[in-house]
Amino acid sequence: MMDAIRMAVSRLVDRQQGRRNAKLYTSLHQNLDPEKHLREAADWLSRAQDHGSDRGASRGAFFGQSFLPSYPETTGYIINTFLKLARHCGDETYFQRALEMGAWEAEIQMDCGAVMTGLYNTKPTPAIFNTGMVLLGWADLCRRTGVERYRDAGYRAGRWLLEMQEPDGQWIRGNSRFVNPTTTLYNVKAAWGLAEMGAALGETTFLAAAARNAEFALTKQTDNGWFSDCAFEDANRPSLHAIAYTMQGLLGVGEITGRQDFIDGAARTAHALMRLMDGEGYIPGRIDRNFRSAADWCCLTGNAQTSIVWSRLAALEGDARFAKAADLVNGYLMARHDTSSPSPYIRGGLAGSWPVWGGYEPFQVLSWATKFFVDALLARL
């Protein structure tokens, strides 16, 4: 009982300290210049990579603190963002950063081929999702450079994912020790990474395995676009972040394999989210099975991911409603993105939630939220 009391007191103290530090992050503002926000977010991602002795990107930072250690999962798909920034900005330093990230990921890859769970550590355990996320980066580097190191790392990671896959396409074995393996439908985003590497290497077995996982994901989608067994915590009220991962995965696998049914599945959810969004660009951070709000806060991370999906669907389907929705949610994000803090750990980073004490990673700026924000802005520029 005393241990439980101490834990409760500790959580209360942490939350009180977080609320005191909340003033360090921006208040609502009217600066909606996308290039300004893009520069600040790109600079934050660069600082997040430069924070330590390795070339991974930090997980992020709690308000009032410095950068956390490097995070293999998010470093893997920040590679893709730096490659996009190199093209958009005409700045090859971003390309070099992506190369260094890809090399670091290969250096720390587990002997089995998997990518480790959690922050960088010397006693790693494997994670299906993280492996797929790094495959996204390695596949992009393979296409851009043809360097054998990235090809070999990607092949080994892909083979491990195949070994872990169940006959019905899902992944139960090999999931992060921090997640419930029965509610990981969002692993279809990892299937997208497997498909990208399959396309880069000409490995048809990778493509077939990715399609099997996407087919499994569709069996869990209801007519209104909601997904069952798709949650980090509460499967009855999944976060927008998990739902958006699932949309991104279905869309990505669908494009690579030419499967319109996967694209249609992503679009079904995307349409439902457009109906749920309000006129300001707010989407609730949790959603119930009737596609109704189950939270009074916004998951900024999930908003950015949803914007990316809408922009891609606008391009694929020529539906101007998706483009309009993406512009609206991007404006919502920019109005809540800090570009003026004196803290180098906050300025340019995107918070997990709005308000910043909301239910998704409160009182923190996050590397993956910032990465998705950059991608969302680039998709509309």
N, C-alpha and C positions, 0 to 999 in steps of 0.2 A: 504493500500500500504506500509506504513512504517513497519508494522508487517512482511510483506512478505520480505521486504528488510533486516530487522534484521535477519530473519530466514536464508536467503541466505548467509548473512555475517557470521552467526554462523557456518553454514555448511562448508564454505570456511575455516574459522579459524580452525575448527576441523580437516579438511582434511590436512591442512598445518602442524598442530601439529602431526597428524598421520604420515605424511611423514618424519618429523624430528625424530619421534620415531621408524620408520621402521628399522633403523640401529641397534636397540636393538635385532632384530630377525636375525637369521642366514642368511648368503649368501649361494649361491649354493656351495655344498661341495662333497667330494668323500668318506665319511665314510658310507659304505653300509653294516655294520655288523648288521644283524637283531636282534641278542640278545642284543646288545648295545642299539639299538633304542627301543626295547621292555622294557628293564629295565628303561630307562629314561622316557618313556611314562607312564609306570606303576607308577613310583615314582611321576610324575606330577599328575596323577589321585588321588593318595593317598593324596598329599598335597591339592588338590582341595577339598577333603572331610574333611580334618582336619582344613580348614581355619577358620571356625566359631564355634558357640556354638552348632549347630545341627549336625546330621550325614548325611545330604545330600551333594551332590557334587556341587561345584560352577559351574555357567554357563561358566566361563572362565575368561579371563582378557584382557583388552586393553593394548597394548604395553605401558610401562612406568607407569602402575597402578597395584594395587594389585587385588586379587581375588574378583569377584562379588559375590553376595549372592547365596545361594543354589537354584538349578533349579530342581523342582520335575520331569519334563519330562525326562531329560537326566539321572538323578539319577536312574530312573527306569530301564533303559537298561544298565547302567554301572554295575548294579548288575550282569548281565550275564557275563560281561567281567571279573569282579573280581572272579567269580566262575571258569571261564576258567583259569585265572592266578593262582588260588590256585592249580589247577590240574597240569598245565604246570610247575610251579616253585616248587611244593611241599611245598608251604608256606601257612599255615592255617590262617595267619593274613589277607590274602585276603578274605578267607571264612568269617571271623569275620566281615570284612568291609561290605560284601554283606548282612549279617544278620542285621547289624545296619542300612543299607540303607533301607532294606525291612521294618523294624520296624518303621523307621521314616516316610516312605511313608504311612504306616497304620495309624500313629498318626495324620497326616495332611489330610487324605482322607476326602473329603466333605461328608456331611450327606447323600446326594443323591447317593453316591457311586463313583462319578466322581473324577478325579484328576484335580487340579487347572491349570488355564492358567498362563503362565509367571513365573517370579521369585517367590520364596516363599513369601506369604503375608497373612495378617490376614483378608482380605476381598476377598476371592477367588471367581472366576467364573469358570465354567467347561470347559473342552476341550476334545473332542472326541479323537484326536490324542494322547494327553498326557496320557489319560487313557489307551489306548492300549499299549503305550510304557512301562508304569509301570506294566501292566499285563505280559509283557514278563519277567520281573524280578520276580514278585510274583510267576508265574507259575514254573520258574526254582527253586525257593526256596521251593515251595510245593513239588516238586519231590525229592529234596535233603533232606528235613527235616521233612515233614509231619506236620509242626507246624500249629495249628489251626488258629493262627492270620493271617498268609499269605493266608490260604484257605478262611477264611471269607472275608478278604479284596478283594481278587480276585473274589469271587462270587458276592459280592455287585457291584464291578466295571463292571463285565460282564453283570449283570442284567440291569444296567443303560445303557450300550451300546445297549442292545436289545430294551429297551424302546425308545431310540432315533432313532432307525433305521427305514428308510422308507421301504415300501413294496418291492421296486425294489432293495433293498440292500444297497443303499448309505446312507450317513449321511449328512443331511442338518442342522438339529437341533443339538444344543449342541457343535458346533464348537467353537474354540477359538475366542474371540472378535477381535483378531488381524488379522484374515484371512478372505478371501473371501469364503463363504461357497459353492459357485457354482464351485470352481476350486480345490476341495480337493480330487481329485482322489487318491492322495498319502495316504489317510486314509486307503487304503488296508493294509498298514503296521500295523495300529491299529487292523485291522481284524486278522492279524497274531497273535497279542497278545491275542485276544479273542479266537482264535483257540488253542493256547498253553494252555490257562487256561481251555478251554473245555476238552482238552485231559488230563490235570492234574487232573481235578475233575470228569471226566466221564460225563460231561454235554453236551449231544448231541445237545441241543438247541443252545449252544455257537458255536459248530462246524458248524451247519447248517447256522447260521447267518453269520459266517465268510465266508463260501462258497458263500452265496448270494452276499456279497460285492465283492468278487473276480470275480464272474460272471459279476457283473456290471462293474468292471474295464476293463474286456476284451471287453465289448461293446464299450469302448472308445479307443481301440488300433487300429491303422491303420496297413496296411499290412507291412509297413517298420519298425514297432516296436515303433513308436512314440505314445504318449498318449495325447489326448485332455483333457481339463479341469484339468490339472495336473500342478499347478504352485502356488508358494507363491505370485508372483507379476504379471508377464507378461505371460499369457497363450499361446501367440504366440511364445514366446522364453523361455520356461521353463528352470529352472536350472537343471544341472545334479543331484544335490542333491535330488530334487523332483522326477525326473525320477528314480533314484536309489532306493529311498524309495518304489516306486511302484513295481520295480523288486523284491526287498527283500520281500515285502508283498505277491506278487503272488507266489513266490517260497516257502515261508514259509507255506502259507495256502495249497499250492499244495502238499507239502510233508506230512503234517499232515492228510489231508483228502484223500490222494491217488488220487488226480485229476491231471492227466497228462496234461490236457488242460491248467491249471494254470501254471504248470512248463514250458510248451511249450511257453506260452505267455512271461514269464520272459526270456526264452532263445532267443526268437525272438529279443527282445530289446538288450540283451547281445551281440548277434552276430552283430547287427548294430553298437554298441559301439566299438566293436573290429575293425570294418572296419573304424570307424572314428578316432580312436587313432593313433597317429603318432609313429615313430620308437623309440622315447625317452620315451613314456609312457604318453604323454600329451593328455588329452581329454578336449575339450572346455567346459567352465563353463556354457554356454547356448547353446541350440540346437533348430533349427527350425523344422517345420513340415516335411520338406524334408530330415531330418536328416543331416543337414549341420551345420557347426559352426555358432553360432550367438554371439560369444564373443572372445576377444583376450586374455583372462585370464583363468586360471584353477581353478576349485573348488576342492581344495584338499580333502574336506569332501566327495564330490561325487566320486572322484577317489577311495578313500578307500572303500566306499560302493560297488562300481562296482567291485573292486578286490575281495571282499567277495563273491559276487554273482558268479563271474567267478570261484573262487575256489570251490564253492559248486557244480556248474554245471559240473566242471571237475570230481568231485567225483561221481556225479549221472550218468553222461552220458559217462564217460571215454574218453572225448574229450581232447586231449593234447593241443589243441589250447587255450582252456580256461586257463589251468594251465600256459602256457607260457605267456599269456596276463596278468595274475595276477602277475607273477614274474616281468614282465616289469614295470607295474604300481607301484608295491611295491618299486622297485628301484627308480622310479621317486619321490615317496613320501619320502623315506629315505634321498635322496639327498637334500631335502628341509625341513627336520625335524631338529629342533634346539636341539642339545645335549650338547651345550657348554656355553650357556648364563649364566652370573653370577646371573641373576634374577631368583629366585625360581618360579616366576609366569609365566615365559616364558620357561625356560629350560625343555624340555621333552614334552611340549605342541605342538600341531600341529595348524598352522595358518589356517584360513578359506579359503584363496585364495593364488594363486601364479600368478604374484607377489603379495605381501602382501597387496597392495592397490587395488587389483582386486575387482570385483563386489559383491562377497559374503562375508559378515561380515569382511570388511577390517580392518587391523591393530589390529587384535585380535587373541588370541589362544582360542580354543573352547573345551569344555568338550566332546561334541559329535564327533567332528573331531578326537580328540585324542583317544576316545573309538573305533571308527571305524578303526583307524590306527592300534591299538593293535589287534583287531579282524582280520584284514587283514594279519598281520604278523603271528599270531598264526595259521591261516588257512593254511599257507605254511610251517610251522615248524614241 
